[in-house]
Amino acid sequence: MSTAAVIGTKGVPRPRREQQIIDVAIGEFAARGYAGASMVEIARLAGISKPLVYQYFGSKNGLYLACLHQVAADLLARLTAAERQVDDTVASRIHPLRAVFEALEPRREVWRLLYDASRPDVGPIAEAAQSYQAAVEEIAASGSARFLAARGLRDDADAAVLGRVWMAVVDAAVVWWLEHPDESADAMVQRCSRLLAAVLS
């Protein structure tokens, strides 16, 4: 049975129906950005009327915010868990990236929602996105500090710079990854490992 058929069936409990709409909307927002996504298209893909989408979420902003809260919370939970499993004593330049790719693997398009340049610059969406981005950067900074400390480097400024560098590397690598959906997380880890080894050798 198609997603549209499921969502369009009468008697579906509201929480389940809302989640089904969010699942469709995440894909639409990830593919087209906030500015390009259409509520009409989201309703069509969900197999329901546009007024029903507005009834549940109030507005395009409300739906986008619901999607953002869900994908960012899930990503941060996976990223935090992955970072905690990293062995900082291992002499590797790549393990912080492994945590990111493995955390994104279940639904990698969430990165586009988290860093959507077309979203509103002010208001609840902007505030939520900035908060989630700051949380991702904090995880990167914490991981960088642990990584350096395991190698005898404990300067806070060094850790801050490395955190910024890693975020730039991560964003570039993830964007390329999104453009090549056949690449697995493990394949990306190995590719980045080869590239960093070549650059730093």
N, C-alpha and C positions, 0 to 999 in steps of 0.2 A: 504494500500500500504506500502511496506517495505521501510526502510530508503535507502537501496541500490537502489531501483527502483526510488525513488524520485531524488536522487543525480545523477543517471545515465541518467535522462531524459534530452533531448536536450532543449535548450531554457530557462533553469533556470538562473536567473540573477546571475552575479558573486558574489555579496555580500552574497546572500542566499546560493549559492553553497559553498563558503568558510566557512560559518557558519556551514553548514551541515558536512563538512569535520572536522572542529574543534570539533564538538560534538562527532563524532566518535573517533577522536584522543584522546580526553580527557579520554574517557573510556579505550582506549588501553594503554595510558601512565599511568593512575592510576592503572590499573591491572598489568602491566608488568614493570613499571618504564621506565625511559629514555633508559637505556642500553638494556632492553629486548624487547622494542617495535619495531615492524617491519614496515617500510614504505610500504612494499609490502602488509602486512596484513591490514594496515590502508586503503590503496587504495582498496583492495578487499572488506572490510567491507563497504566502501563508494560507491562501485559499479562503480568506475572509474579507469582509468589507473594510474600507478605510475608516469609517466611523467607529467600528469596533476596536481598531488599533488605538484610535484617539480615546475611546472610552477607557481602555486599560491603562494607557500611558500618558494621556493628557496632551501630548505634543511630540513633535519630532525630537525636541530637546529631552523630554522625559524618557523617550525610548532609547535615545543614544546614551543617556546617563545610566539607564538600567543595564545596557550592554557593557558600558565601560566599567561599571562597578563589578559586574560579574567576571569579565575577562581579566581585569587587573588583579582582583582579589585571588583568583585562581592562579594566575601567573606568579604573583608574589609568594604565595604559599609554596608552589613548586620550586621557585627559584631559591627561597630560603632553605627548603629542605635539601636541595641539591648542593648549595654552598656548604651546608653543615657536614655533608658527606665527603667533601674535598679533603685530601691529605696534603696539608700545606708543607710537609717536610719533603715531598717528592720534588726532585729537581726538574720541574717541567714549566715551560712558559705558557702552556695551553690550557691548564685545568680550569681557570676561571671561565673561559669560553665554553668548555664542556658543560658546565652548570647551566649556562644560558640556553644552549641548543637543546639540551635534554629537557629543560623546563618548558621550552616552547614547542617541542615535538608534538604533543597531543593536539595543539591548535595554534599553529605558528602565526596565523594571520592576526592574532590578537596584538601583535607588535604594531600593526598599522593603526589600530584604534588608539593605542596608548600614545603614539607619536603622530597623530593625524594633524597635519598642518592646516587643514581646511576647517577645523572645528572653531567655534566661537572663541574670541580672545579674552572675553570677560564672562563672569557669571558662574553658575554651578558647574558647568561642564569644564570650563577652563580651570577652575579651582580644583576639581577632582583629578583632572589629568595631571596638573602640576604636582599635586600631592602624591599621586602614584609614581610619577617620574622621579620625584625626590626619593621615594622609598626604594626604587630600583637603583638609583645612584648611591644610596646609603649602603645597600647590600654590596655594590661594587666596591665602594670605599672600604668597607669592613673587610671584604675578601682581599683587597689589595694590601691593607695593613697587615693582615695575618700572613700573606704571601711574603712580604718583605721582612717581617719579623722573624720568620722561619729561616731567613738568610742573613740575619744579623743586622738588618736595616730597620731602624725604629723612628726615623724622622717623620713627623706628621705631614710636613709639606710634601715629602717624597710620596707618601701614601696617597695624598690628595691628587697629586699630578698623575700618578699611575692610575688612579680611579677614573680620572677624566680621559686618559689615553684609552683605557679599556672600554669605556662607554662609546668612544668614537669608533674603535675597532669593531665592537659588538654591533653597533648600528649599521655600519657598512657591510659587515658580513651577513647580518640577518636580512638586510634588504636584498642582497644578491641571492641569498637562500630562498627568499620568497619568490624571486623570479625564476628559480629552478626547482620546482616542487618535487622532482624525482630524487633530489639529493636527500639522504637521510641525515639525522643529527650526527650519527657516528661518522658518516662520510665527510660532513663539514668539519668536525673536530680534526680528523686526519688531514684534511686539506689545509686548514689553518695552521696546524702543527708544522706541516711541510713548508708553508710559506714563511712563517715566523722564523723557523730554523734557517731558511735560506737568507732572509733579510738580516738576521742577527749573527750569522756565522762570520 
